[in-house]
Amino acid sequence: MPAPTTPLRLVPAPRLVREAEGAPFVVSAATTVTTGVSPAEVALGVLAAEQLSRISGSTVEVRYRDVAEPTQPGDVAFVLDPEHLSGEQYHLDVVEDLVRVTAGTPEGLMRGLATLHQVLRPHDGTFAAWPVHVEDEPVHGWRGLSVDVARHFFGPDDLRVVVDLMAAYKLNVLHLHLSDDQGWRLDLPSRPDLAARSGGTAVDGDPGGYFTTEEFQALVAYAAARGVRVVPEIDVPGHVNAALHAYGELTPSGEPAEAYTGIEVGFSRLTADLPATEPFLRDVFGDVAAVTPGEYVHIGGDEVHTMERDEYARLVRMASDAVRAAGKQVVGWQEIATTPLEPGTVVQYWDTRMDPAPIVAAARAGARLLMSPGSKAYLDMKYDGDTALGLEWAGHIELRDAYAWEPTALVPGLPEGSVIGVEATVWTETLRSLDDLMTMLLPRLAAVAEVAWTPADRRDWDDFATRVAAHGPYWDAEGYAWYPSPQVDWAVELG
Ligand code: TNX
């Protein structure tokens, strides 16, 4: 049996990979996925069989097994072992006639499936995995991507593609920016005019759109089945023109605001003293919490350029109280760190130009930090001066810029353990289609995913550049648009 000619090129890099001698495991119609009988394992088994069938071109079946039933030659076995493994930890073993993924939870099995996908190589007209042992777990528990569906609307079909991509790189939080000046993207029963009057607008007069609650819940379930949690964001007390357009009672004059389709920021605002404001926040965040099974709701809080500190703090408090009253934990952009916060609040760092002192103080008082530095993780920034799409306020972000940074070292003086994760963002002022979106995400999302998953001492730019090159053919096969960064030699032989 010929040995593989190229080493494995896994992204994100796992903790431990041991390639061994021996014959490959060839995926064929004789391959069977086996998994346990709990609903999460069944869903995972179906997904794994679908993926293996699609890659290999042969129909791979699923078999559900009792815990005691031994695995058999030809099996791709997903095995829960909560006594030895926990969370997203997993082991992957390929031993000639058997593939075994072991983890303590369904999420862990999901991460193992993502690695299994990456160890398969083209072989004799199908795909095969050579003997390997992988032991892996993430550094950060929150590895996210924030997608702005407000400036331009990206609906369920587009977002399912985004979720698939996230799962492939072991990202686990899809943060949806559901409201902004230009549009409101989630229909809510307590305030039907939000979607009815502001769902149809978008930047430049482009077509808008919104999620019905059923569509939203279906997306949340699709993501959950792939180990991805959805964190919804309703941006207040700024970025609210769409709400002011739908409900005149939220403006001091009582008149609805004109619809807005430009791309300026910072001009719209709620007003703390209006009688309609607090009920609005309570109802909206209550409705959002009700359609969100996850623990977190994001209240925005960014770029309020037309408000005194006190009023800003009152409005952040009202929104946070509404989220907590609905049983969820609060996430907000870094500006909320200038207000008194409950311990445990998640503060999302983004603007590297702002004074970090309030963030450090908030972290010392018990806030948790999510790192989305504009100059590294804002995947709506142009790659270079020639990039047609994207913005430039945080500079250009080539692939290496998105890769070579350490989340815990960004803000000096943070207490140990206060950084809970890393999130890339993609704002859509200039992005109109799924191809536009994917061109900005790939290859940089793979880089941020490795920053979030892999320990610093196992990250190396040259090594990453070699590994990520092998992913181009995969993106092509999936039909993803991507940017062939000149920093990588994309001409790779796989075999
Ligand atoms: C800043 S990031 C914003 C967004 C823009 C983005 C464009 C943040 C919290 N606010 O409103 O869309 O820059 O890159």
Boltz pocket constraint, residues with backbone or C-beta under 6 A from the ligand:
constraints:
  - pocket:
      binder: B
      contacts: [[A, 148], [A, 265], [A, 302], [A, 303], [A, 333], [A, 350], [A, 378], [A, 380], [A, 391], [A, 427], [A, 428], [A, 429]]
      max_distance: 6.0
